[in-house]
Amino acid sequence: MSLQVIASPRGAAISFFMGLLRRSTPRNDKLFWGQTMLGVWGGAEFRNTNLNPDDTTASVRGSTSAGLIQGEFDTWLPSRTNLNVFASFSGTSNFTYEKGKIRQQITNLDFKKSKTINVGVEQFFGRNPDFHMAGVGLILEVFHIPQWLAFSVRGGYKHDSTFGNGVYGGLEFYKKF
């Protein structure tokens, strides 16, 4: 079971996100074939959204329960190019999210060292009746092979209906368990 609370300090977004509470019970299955992985995750979700000030035009408000599902596909090609696609749908808010990445390994091609560097591009898209976003950017990743540990720096240009257009940046951490 997971618990997530989302809040935003930005003006108009506070009324949409403040008080959003989400609980879900997951079921997770991943299939592996050599350098390829296909994952499916699903569960039931409860969400309680309190809007302050109240927005009578918002389709996501009050208590709702519904299913959610997400999937991921990841593969490494013989050229040391990685393709990764992630998609999800939440029935409580009718929110669809998709993210795709293409990364190229540029160092340690013979795998004689413990670390490798990957560079690439990413794009993302998400929407529901109250919100939409899209963006594209660059990725720089350092991957520690023995511990399956990655650290990435991401940045690019995005548009969303709440915060507008502009640059985005972020850090990403990955550890295989």
Residue pairs with C-beta under 8 A, 6 or more apart in sequence:
1 23
1 24
1 25
1 26
2 23
2 24
2 26
3 21
3 22
3 23
4 21
4 22
5 20
5 21
5 22
6 17
6 20
6 22
7 14
7 17
7 18
7 20
8 14
8 16
8 17
8 18
10 162
10 163
12 162
13 162
13 163
14 52
15 51
15 52
15 53
15 54
15 55
16 51
16 55
16 58
16 60
16 130
16 131
16 162
18 50
18 51
18 52
19 48
19 49
19 50
19 51
19 52
20 47
20 48
20 49
21 47
21 48
21 49
22 45
22 46
22 47
22 92
23 45
23 46
23 47
24 43
24 44
24 45
24 46
24 68
25 43
25 44
26 41
26 42
26 43
27 41
27 42
27 43
28 39
28 40
28 41
29 39
29 40
29 41
30 37
30 38
30 39
30 40
31 37
31 38
31 39
35 75
35 76
35 77
36 73
36 74
36 75
36 76
37 72
37 73
37 74
37 75
38 71
38 72
38 73
39 71
39 72
39 73
39 74
40 69
40 70
40 71
41 69
41 70
41 71
42 67
42 68
42 69
42 70
43 67
43 68
44 65
44 66
44 67
44 68
45 65
45 66
45 67
45 68
45 90
45 91
45 92
46 63
46 64
46 65
46 92
47 60
47 63
47 64
47 65
47 92
47 93
48 62
48 63
48 64
49 58
49 60
49 61
49 62
49 64
50 61
51 58
51 61
54 61
55 61
57 130
58 130
59 93
59 94
59 128
59 129
59 130
60 92
60 93
60 128
60 129
60 130
64 92
64 93
65 92
66 90
66 91
66 92
67 91
68 88
68 89
68 90
68 91
68 92
69 88
69 89
70 86
70 87
70 88
70 89
71 86
71 87
71 88
72 84
72 85
72 86
72 87
73 83
73 84
73 85
74 82
74 83
74 84
74 85
75 82
75 83
75 84
76 82
77 83
79 104
80 104
80 105
80 109
81 102
81 103
81 104
81 105
82 101
82 102
82 103
82 104
82 105
82 118
82 120
83 100
83 101
83 102
84 100
84 101
84 102
84 103
85 98
85 99
85 100
85 101
86 97
86 98
86 99
86 100
87 96
87 97
87 98
87 99
88 95
88 96
88 97
88 98
89 95
89 96
89 97
93 128
94 128
94 129
95 126
95 127
95 128
95 131
96 126
96 127
96 128
97 124
97 125
97 126
98 124
98 125
98 126
99 122
99 123
99 124
99 125
100 122
100 123
100 124
101 120
101 121
101 122
101 139
102 120
102 121
102 122
103 118
103 119
103 120
103 139
103 141
104 118
104 119
104 120
105 116
105 117
105 118
106 117
106 118
106 119
107 113
107 115
107 116
107 117
108 115
108 116
108 117
108 145
111 145
114 144
114 145
114 146
115 142
115 143
115 144
115 145
116 142
116 143
116 145
117 140
117 141
117 142
117 143
118 139
118 140
118 141
118 143
119 138
119 139
119 140
119 141
120 138
120 139
120 141
121 136
121 137
121 138
121 139
122 136
122 137
122 138
122 139
122 154
122 156
123 134
123 135
123 136
123 137
124 133
124 134
124 135
124 136
124 158
125 133
125 134
126 132
126 133
126 134
127 133
131 160
131 161
131 162
132 160
132 161
133 158
133 159
133 160
133 161
134 158
134 159
134 160
135 156
135 157
135 158
135 159
135 168
136 156
136 157
136 158
137 154
137 155
137 156
137 157
137 158
137 168
138 154
138 155
138 156
139 152
139 153
139 154
140 152
140 153
140 154
141 150
141 151
141 152
141 153
141 172
142 150
142 151
142 152
143 149
143 150
144 150
147 175
148 174
148 175
148 176
149 174
149 175
149 176
150 172
150 173
150 174
150 175
151 171
151 172
151 173
151 174
152 171
152 172
152 173
152 174
153 169
153 170
153 171
153 172
154 168
154 169
154 170
154 171
154 172
155 167
155 168
155 169
155 170
156 167
156 168
157 165
157 166
157 167
157 168
158 165
158 166
158 167
158 168
159 165
